Structure formats: structure tokens, C-alpha cells
Amino acid sequence: FLVSEMEELKQKIPDGDATATRQMSSRSLATKKLIDETRDAFITANEKLLHEAEVSLQYFESHYEKIATLLQASSDENAKQREAWLEEMNAQLGQVQSTLEHLLKGPAHKAEAKIKDQKNDKQKKKKQSSVQKLLTRVFFGIVMVGGFMGIIAAGHVYVCMTVAFLQILTFRELANVRYKTYKARFVPMFRTIQWCWFFTAMFYVYSDIFEFHEIISFALYASMFCITVLSFKKGFYRYQMKQLAWTFITVFLIVFQLKYATENIKAGLFWFLLPASLVICNDSMAYFAGKAFGRKLIHATFLKLSPNKTWEGFLGAFLLTVIF
């Protein structure tokens, strides 16, 4: 803490003000010396306190054994001796209790009590948060299912539009994974080229209703290829090639794979609704099964990449999805 304070003060002091720097350093060193002396004194006092507590305990044990021995031989002299030792024990106990009361009134005990209160508050908030999260998930789950069924009821065209919209959102999400702002600003039209490749692929997939869609798609591909090569900038070749590869992989995963979702929609909404419902069911049941039985039956880690996942959630979701 003192080192950080000194660095901060040095930044505030002008470069030529050597006197102020020396004064600041001397004050900091004096403060540190005082802190070290206080700490040493506290350690010494604490060691003495522990030693005295051990001495008091030995004193009590010794007197207890003596009194227990004298109790076997009852006499007036022994009774007086027992009373004297018992009085000494009570006097020592009073001193120990008085010291303990002073310590309990000190700032250290108050700080410990405050920390305990904070931990209890955190546990209460955590329980409330868990219930609130569950209610939030249930509410938005009902809203999303209702919206999903509304889109299904609207017909094939609206379902295809929804799939296309989700493709755009997914591409945006995955494109941002490897996006580096400090490098991208030196590369001309970096984001524009990424999105142009995406929409070229989207046009190829969804434009099969047009007569010359293959020729137009090839023209778009050739144009984008030329634009991409011309956008290469010296010093950033490696970064641009990595981004280009990532863009193509993302496009293959999102655009060409979901082309068959569109084919399923054309064949009948049931063939789109069934797999989508299975995914929703599996995800929801994994959450509820994990919350109800997570790490109660199987304590082994399910997946290090996602430590909150449990075997109970996985198996429960599998069984309930098969039943569904």
C-alpha cells in the first residue's frame, strides 16, 4: 500500500521538485517504521498472552489435582487449605475473564463479527438469488415458448425468416470471438468484408428460387475474393488469414448447415418443430435435474470446461428427452 501511495504521489509531483520528493519519501519511511514497531510490539504482547494463558491452565490443573487429593482425607486443616486454593483459583479466573472481556470489546472482535454478518448476508442473498433466477427462467421460458409457437402458427415463410434472423445473430456472435479492435482498425474494411462473405453465402443458399442464382452467386464469390486479396495489408497478413479462415468456418457452420433446416421446413413444419423441441426439452430438463439432484448421487466432475454441469443433470436430461 505504501509503495503504491509513493508512486501515485511521485506522479503528482513535478520532475524538478526534488525537495518535495525527499520530504514525501521521509514521511513514508517514518510511517512504515512506526507500523513495523507497532506490529513487533503486538506480536510480543500476543506471545506473552499465550504464555500466560498456558501458565494459568497449568496452575488450574495443579490446584485441581491437589484439591482432589485432599478431598480424600477430610480434616479441618485440609478444609482450610482447600478453601485457600479455591480462592486463588477464583482470583486467577477473574483475571482471565477480565482480560477476555477487554479483548472482546476490541476492534478485532468487532471486525470478526462484522465479517460473519457479511457472510450470513451473502448466503441469504444467494438463496434469494437462486429462487429469483429460477422464477426468471420459468417466466422467460414461457414467453419464449409462446413466441415460438406463435411463429410456427404464422406459417412456413415466417419460420424461414426466423431461422435467417437467428443465423445473422449467431454469425455476429461468433465473428466477435476472434475480433481484436486494436488490430482491426489498421485493416481496411475488415468487418465489412466479413459480413459480405456471410451475405454471399446466404444469397447462394436462399436464392435457388431465382433462375440465374448460380451465376450471380459465382459473380459475388469472385468479387469478394478479389476485394479480400486487395484488402491485405503488409504486417497483418497472418492476422487477416486467420480471420478469413475463421470467417469461412463460421459461414460453413451457420449458413450451409442450416440450409437443411429450411429444407425440413419446406417438407413440413413438424420436421422443424420436433428437433427444435427436443433441444429445448433437453436444455430445460438438464437445468431442473441438475438443480434438484446435482452432486447428490454422483460426485465426480462432469466437464471441467463447465464446472456447474453435473452427471445428474446430463442423465436426467437424457432420460426425460427420450420420454418426450
Salt bridges, closest charged atoms under 4 A:
GLU8 OE2 - LYS12 NZ 3.65
ASP36 OD2 - LYS32 NZ 3.17
GLU88 OE1 - HIS63 NE2 3.09
GLU112 OE1 - HIS109 ND1 3.99
GLU263 OE2 - LYS259 NZ 3.98
GLU263 OE2 - LYS266 NZ 3.93
